[in-house]
Amino acid sequence: MLAHVSVDYIVRLEQGRTNRVSRTVLEALADALQLAPDERAYLFTVADLTQSAPTRRPSQSGAAPRLQRLLDLMTDVPAIVVNHRMDVLAWNRGGAGLLADFSALPPGRRNMIWLTFLDESFRTLYGDWPRAGKNCVATLRMEAGSRPDDPALNALVGELSVRDKDFRTWWATHQVRGPGQLVKTYNHPIAGTMDLDVQQFSVDTNPDQKLIVFTAEPDTESEKALQFLLQWSDTHVSAGA
C-alpha cells in the first residue's frame, strides 16, 4: 500500500518472474521499506542484475603495480590492499604488524573475513568482535549481490556458513553495508589497546582493488601505541604481496 504496488506484483518481484522493473517502482519500494542508503543501493544492484549482468574485468591476483608502489611509500601508517572478497593482495610492514604476518599464511587464507571468523588469534585482535563480525558479513553480502556468479566468493560464504554459527546467523539476516569509515578497537599483543580509524579508498584504475588505511587520532594514547607498533614492525615483519 505504501509503495502503491499490488501484492501480486510484489510476489512476482520476489520470485524473479519480472523482466523489467522501473526505477520509479524501486524507489517507491525503497521508501516504503525505509531502506538505509546501503540497503537502497543493494536493492538497485540486485534489480539491475535481474535484467542484464554487467561485464566485469577479471579479478587480479595481486595489487596493481602503481598501487603497490604507493603502499611501499606508506611507512607511517598500516595499510593493506584488498579485492571485493577481502582477499589481502598486498600489505606494508605496518599492516602486517597490526593484523597478521600474511607472508606466513597460505594465499588461500589471506582473507580478512576468513581470518575474522576462523582464526582464533586474529579474532582476539578486535575489542568488539561481534560488531566487527557483523560488519564483515554485511560487507560481503553487499558484494555478493553484485557478483552472484563469483565461484571464489560463493565458496567463501559456503565454508563460513558451515564452520561458523555466528556467520550463518548473521548472513541469514540479509544486512548489507557499503564501504565507509569505521573506528575499531584493536587489542594488540605487542602495542596494547588502540582505537583506530579504518578508512577504505577505491582505485579508479582498478575498480576491484581497495586500499585500507589505519590511523589514530593525534595526541592520543592510541597514536603513541600505533607509533610503537610501526617501529616494532620495521624489524619484526616484512611487507609483501
Backbone hydrogen bonds, N-H to C=O, Kabsch-Sander energy under -0.5 kcal/mol:
donor,donor_aa,acceptor,acceptor_aa,energy
4,H,1,M,-0.7
10,I,6,S,-2.0
11,V,7,V,-2.5
12,R,8,D,-2.2
13,L,9,Y,-2.2
14,E,10,I,-2.6
15,Q,11,V,-1.9
16,G,13,L,-1.2
17,R,12,R,-2.9
26,L,22,S,-2.0
27,E,23,R,-2.7
28,A,24,T,-2.2
29,L,25,V,-2.6
30,A,26,L,-2.7
31,D,27,E,-2.4
32,A,28,A,-2.5
33,L,29,L,-2.3
34,Q,31,D,-0.8
35,L,30,A,-2.2
40,R,36,A,-2.8
41,A,37,P,-2.4
42,Y,38,D,-2.1
43,L,39,E,-2.2
44,F,40,R,-2.1
45,T,41,A,-2.1
46,V,42,Y,-2.6
47,A,43,L,-2.3
48,D,44,F,-2.3
49,L,45,T,-1.9
50,T,46,V,-1.3
51,Q,47,A,-0.6
51,Q,48,D,-1.1
52,S,48,D,-2.4
63,A,89,L,-0.5
68,Q,64,A,-2.6
69,R,65,P,-2.1
70,L,66,R,-1.9
71,L,67,L,-2.2
72,D,68,Q,-2.3
73,L,69,R,-1.3
74,M,70,L,-0.7
74,M,71,L,-1.0
75,T,73,L,-1.7
80,I,212,I,-2.1
81,V,90,A,-2.6
82,V,210,K,-2.4
83,N,87,D,-1.3
86,M,83,N,-1.8
88,V,110,R,-3.4
89,L,81,V,-2.9
89,L,87,D,-0.8
90,A,81,V,-1.3
91,W,240,G,-2.3
92,N,79,A,-1.9
96,A,92,N,-2.2
97,G,93,R,-2.8
98,L,94,G,-2.5
99,L,95,G,-2.5
100,A,95,G,-0.6
102,F,100,A,-1.8
104,A,101,D,-1.8
105,L,102,F,-1.4
109,R,106,P,-2.6
110,R,107,P,-1.3
111,N,109,R,-1.8
112,M,86,M,-2.6
115,L,111,N,-2.6
116,T,112,M,-1.9
117,F,113,I,-1.6
118,L,114,W,-2.9
119,D,115,L,-1.7
120,E,118,L,-0.6
123,R,119,D,-2.4
124,T,120,E,-1.6
125,L,122,F,-1.4
126,Y,123,R,-1.2
127,G,185,T,-3.6
129,W,126,Y,-0.5
132,A,128,D,-2.1
133,G,129,W,-3.2
134,K,130,P,-2.5
135,N,131,R,-2.2
136,C,132,A,-2.1
137,V,133,G,-2.2
138,A,134,K,-2.5
139,T,135,N,-2.3
140,L,136,C,-2.5
141,R,137,V,-2.6
142,M,138,A,-1.7
143,E,139,T,-1.8
144,A,140,L,-2.6
145,G,141,R,-1.6
146,S,142,M,-0.8
146,S,143,E,-0.8
147,R,143,E,-1.0
150,D,147,R,-1.5
154,N,150,D,-2.4
155,A,151,P,-2.3
156,L,152,A,-2.0
157,V,153,L,-2.4
158,G,154,N,-2.4
159,E,155,A,-2.6
160,L,156,L,-2.5
161,S,157,V,-2.3
162,V,158,G,-1.9
163,R,159,E,-2.4
164,D,160,L,-2.1
168,R,164,D,-2.1
169,T,165,K,-2.5
170,W,166,D,-2.8
171,W,167,F,-2.9
172,A,168,R,-1.3
173,T,170,W,-1.0
174,H,171,W,-1.3
175,Q,170,W,-0.6
177,R,138,A,-1.6
182,L,198,V,-1.9
184,K,182,L,-0.5
184,K,196,L,-2.6
186,Y,184,K,-0.5
186,Y,194,M,-3.1
187,N,125,L,-3.3
188,H,186,Y,-1.0
188,H,192,G,-2.3
192,G,188,H,-1.6
194,M,186,Y,-2.4
196,L,184,K,-3.0
196,L,194,M,-0.7
197,D,215,T,-3.1
198,V,182,L,-3.3
199,Q,197,D,-0.6
199,Q,213,V,-2.5
201,F,211,L,-3.0
203,V,209,Q,-0.9
204,D,202,S,-0.6
206,N,203,V,-1.1
209,Q,206,N,-2.5
210,K,82,V,-2.7
211,L,201,F,-2.6
212,I,80,I,-2.8
212,I,210,K,-0.5
213,V,199,Q,-2.7
214,F,78,P,-2.2
215,T,197,D,-2.2
215,T,213,V,-0.5
220,T,217,E,-0.7
224,K,220,T,-1.8
225,A,221,E,-2.4
226,L,222,S,-2.5
227,Q,223,E,-2.5
228,F,224,K,-2.1
229,L,225,A,-2.3
230,L,226,L,-2.4
231,Q,227,Q,-2.0
232,W,228,F,-2.4
233,S,229,L,-2.7
234,D,230,L,-1.4
235,T,231,Q,-0.5
235,T,232,W,-1.2
236,H,232,W,-1.1
237,V,233,S,-1.9
240,G,91,W,-2.0
